Amino acid sequence: MFFGGNRMGMYTILTKPLGEKDIFITRVKRPLENFIIKRYLKKVEKESER
């Protein structure tokens, strides 16, 4: 997840998943990532309307 990289001051990039199958931990965190992405896209869309 990108939170750890951001907290360490690293440059992070969030990308779409490459494969259909995920290991267990990835399946656990995927809903959280989707929530964050949707929220971010709404914020960007709202800012572009101004």
MODELLER restraints for C-alpha pairs under 7 A, 6 or more apart:
rsr = mdl.restraints
at = mdl.atoms
rsr.add(forms.Gaussian(group=physical.xy_distance, feature=features.Distance(at['CA:2:A'], at['CA:12:A']), mean=6.11, stdev=0.5))
rsr.add(forms.Gaussian(group=physical.xy_distance, feature=features.Distance(at['CA:2:A'], at['CA:14:A']), mean=6.96, stdev=0.5))
rsr.add(forms.Gaussian(group=physical.xy_distance, feature=features.Distance(at['CA:5:A'], at['CA:11:A']), mean=6.99, stdev=0.5))
rsr.add(forms.Gaussian(group=physical.xy_distance, feature=features.Distance(at['CA:5:A'], at['CA:12:A']), mean=6.24, stdev=0.5))
rsr.add(forms.Gaussian(group=physical.xy_distance, feature=features.Distance(at['CA:6:A'], at['CA:12:A']), mean=6.64, stdev=0.5))
